[in-house]
């Protein structure tokens, strides 16, 4: 019954957010980042290529912000439960072990020396699993877990502050995020996720005339077009001081699509609140796919030592077989096709992982550690009561 209450519009938005993240990562791998990899010559063709990648692959942070907004929207009304953290830690550990075993098989084929390869497998897996919350493997997981752990404190702050004080705190926090846009570390990531949580809590509790007025298709598309135009202007190579000055302003404001972009966060909030204003629907397939999205992230964006990045490996193979060719018109369709294929592969792997491996492990943890888990949750609740 609980599953039927999930609004599939929101779950579809979660799916889209992950596709945006994959497209962004695809743009950033070396085989996509260099136009010369796909195109001979450059000039006009290279300019068209850059516009394509800006339009398609610039929205990874928008996807991340939407993902956090959706999580925040539901977590605001729920009690803290350490099971959410345990669930993610088990899930991430399984992907780390999976990738190192894939590397083990590849190295066995390549080097034919079982002892050396086995030592490499064991040392690499231990090193990856022993990192504090996988900080060198998956930056998002680390920040997301820390974010889940600070939610009780955030709820306490929300409960104490009145509307005006909370609004002031959000404004100051957003200014802090803007000033720290070059930091890009786990603490800054967790901080920005917390700011998003406060924004969602404020809008959910008190509403927002601005968000309500601007959350329509025309205005959202206009803002996105403005960001795209800014990115195109910023990509222009010139010696003109005036243009460089404009590029500098855009890079700090509208054209800033980095991790702590207020502009991207604003668009994400508009998209989300436009979604929840739509008539609620239920679709079991959409909801099932949505539940696999974090696994898709873990599948395609591994940054483990000596383990190949999935996207990088795929694009390397495609480039070697001249998949993208020199046809500028077909490039965006091929780009999107690969992104969708990677997403579907990640979904299939995550689906069977959850059913075959994850479910029994979590049931075992629940069976053997339920008392300790409940006691921990109760202590946290009492501290931030």
Buried (B, 14 or more C-beta within 10 A) or exposed (E): EEEEEBBBBBBBBBBBBBBBBBBBBBBBBEBBEEBEBBBEEEEEBBBBBBBBBBBBBBBBBBBBBBBBBBBBBEBBEEEBBBBBBBBBBBBBBBBBBBBBEBBBEEBBEEEEEEEEBEEBBEEBBEBBBEEEBBBEBBBBBBBBBBBBBBBBBBBEBBEEBEEEEBBEBBEEBBEBBBEBBEBEEBEBBBBBBBBBBBBBBBBBEEEBEEBBEBBEEEBBEEBBEBBBBBBBBBBEEEEEEEBEEBBEEBBEEBBBBEBBBBBBBBBBBBBBBBBBEEEEEBBEEBBEBBBBBBBBBBBBBBEBEEBBBBBBEBBBEBBEEEBBEEEBEEBBEBBBEBBEEBBEBBBBBBBEBBEEBBEEBBEEBEEEBEEEBEEBBEEBEEEBE
